[in-house]
Amino acid sequence: MTRLRGDVRYRFRVDDEEVHVVVEGDAEWVEGIVERLNLTDVGFTMPMARASRPTNLSGVSSGDDEDDPVPEDRPPADMGPTPDPSRIPIVRRPIGELDLEGAIDAIGLVDMQRPDPVELMDVIADMEAPMPVKDAMSVDPMAEAWLKALMEVVVREHGATAMRTQDIEEVLGERLGERRDGLLEVWLNTLFSAGKLVKVHGGDGVGWGPSPAWLAS
């Protein structure tokens, strides 16, 4: 579990088994509860939002005595100049004449290309076998380790956020054990319920992407 301070919220959910755990409070207290429930390897812990008050950090004097607190309803003294709408350029064009593709090409951006499964197969074939994931609740630590290695390549080298189920099956093949079609879908849903994957719904099917915490663990 990531070491946090202040008020945090821990959440773990398994929809299939109607399990929903939420613990809120001081970080050390929440961590103790999570460890006592043996949930340290699942779920997410995140800081809770706090109400803030205006704070003048610029060194610009507000005109008050330094020993007197600034009222909470008083805005900071360094809000900057009054906005001048006349300095905002006005651009008018007939509806439908905005060339988005031309504008994107002009600044050097290219469309995101879906990673080629054949290229990913070559990358995985040249990769050393990863260490099995250290998670007592993992159904298949070795298959999960291969999936994490694949997701790391897809996200960090190709800039993609998710892969289709059929692409995962094609790239990893026997490294997934006997998981094919429906069995693979069930296993991926289990990882999704554990907070390790995110599910992306698209026009051509369901995609799966790694959660940042799982990828970094």
N, C-alpha and C positions, 0 to 999 in steps of 0.2 A: 504494500500500500504506500502510495506517495505520502511523504511527510508534509503535512499542512499545518497551519496555525489558525487560530481563531475559530469562528463558527463554520461548520461544514455540514454537508448532507451526504450520507452514504445510501446508495440505492442498488438493489439486486432484484431482478424480476425473471420469472419463468412462467410464461403464459400457459404453456401446456399443462403445468401442474398447479396452476393458480397460486403461485408463490410470489409475494410482493413484499419486500423488506425495505423499509425506509427508517434510517436513524439520523437524527439531527441533534447538533449540540457542539460543544467544544471538541476540537480535533483529537486531543488525547483521549477524552472520554469516549468518543465515537470509535476510535481505533481499538480501544479496549473491548467495547461491546462486540465489534466485528470479529476480533480474535477469539473471543469467548464463544461466538456462534460458529467458529471455524469457516468464515467466509472471506478470509484474507486474499484468496486467489480469484475471486469472482466479484462482479459488481463494479461500481464506480464511486469514487469519493470526489466531491468538488466543493469549492468555497461557496458559501451562501452570500448573496448580495446584501450589502449594508447601506443604510441611508447615509448620505454624505451632506456636508454643509459647505457653503461657499468659503473658499480659502484663498487668500491673496499671497501667492508665492513669488511675486515679481519684485518685491522690494519697494513698490510704489506706495507712498504713504496714503492712508485713507483719510487723514486729517484728524484722527482720534488720538488720544493719549495711548502710548504703547502698552500701558498696564490695563487699559480698558478693553474688554472683549468686543469684537465686532458683532453687531446683531446678526442673527441668522438670516433675517429677511432683507439684509442690505447686500446689493450686488457687489462684486469685486470692483476695486478702483481702476483696474487696467483692462476695461472691456474693449479698448481700441476706438478708432474713429467711427463716426456715424456712417453706416453704409450709404454709398452713393450709387443709386440705380443707373444714373446716366453713364457710368463708366463701364457698364456691362454691355458688351457688343450684342447687337441684335442681328440674328441670322434668319432670313425668311427664304423659303423655297416651296415650290408647288408640292402638294401632297403626292407621294409616290416617287419623287425624284431623288431621294436620299440613297446614294449608292453605298450601302454598308460594306459590301465586299471590297469595293475600291478603297474605302477609307481604311479598312483593316490591312489591306495589302500595302497601303502607303506608309503605315507605321511599322511594317515588317512582321506582323503577326500571321501565324499560319493556323489553319484548322487543326484541332486535336485529332490525331489518328489513333484508331483502336489498335492496341498492340497485336502484332501478327502472331497467332498461336504457334506457327511453325518456328518463328524466330525464338519465341519463349521456350519451346521444347529444346532447342539447341542450347540456350542459356542454362536451363535446368540440367541437361545432360552433362554439361561441363562443370557443374557445381558439385562441390564436395557435400556429402550427406550431412545435413544439419544435426545438431544435438536434439534429442526429443525434448519437447516442452516440459518444464517442471510444474506440472499442475496435477494434483491428486484427483481432480474431478474430470480430467481429460479422458475421453473415451478411447482415443488412439493418439498418444503423444507424438509418434513418429509422423503419421499422416498430417497432424496439425502443424508440426514443424515444417514439413514440405510446403504446406499451404501458406504459412507465414513467409517462407523464403520467396515463394512466387509473388505474393502480394507486395513484398518489399521491392522486388524488381519492377513490378507494374507501376507502383506509385512513385518511387524515387527516380527511376530511370526513364519512364515513359510518360509520367505526369497524369496517368489515368486514375480514376477514383474507384472503379469497380470492374469486375469481370463477370461474364455470363456463366451460368452453370455448365453449359456444354463446353465452353472454352476451358474452364478449370479441369473438367474431366479429360479433355483432349490433351492438355499440356502435361498434367501430372500422371495420368494413366494408372499403371500398377502401383504407383506410390500411394494411392488412395486406398489400397487394399482391394476389397471386393465391392467397393462403393461405385455404383453406376446408376444413372437415371434417378429413379425415385429414392433409392437409398442414399445417394449423394445429396439430394435435396433435403432429406430428413436430417442428415448429419450437419449440413450447413445451417439449417434452421436451429439446430441445437447450439451451435457456436454463436448464432445471432441472439438466442435467448440468454446465453451466458455473457453477452456484452462484448464478445470478441470480434464480431463482424457487424457491419451495417448492411441493410437490405435496400437496394435501389430498384424501384419499379420503372421500367421503360417501355417504349412501344414495342420492342422486339423481345420482351421477356424480363425476367428478374435478374438483377446483377448483385454481386456481393463485393463489398469492400472492407478493408480492415479498419477497426477502431484504432485511433492513435495510441491509446494506452496499451492495447494488445500488441501492436506492431513494435512499440518501444520496449516492451518487457523482455 
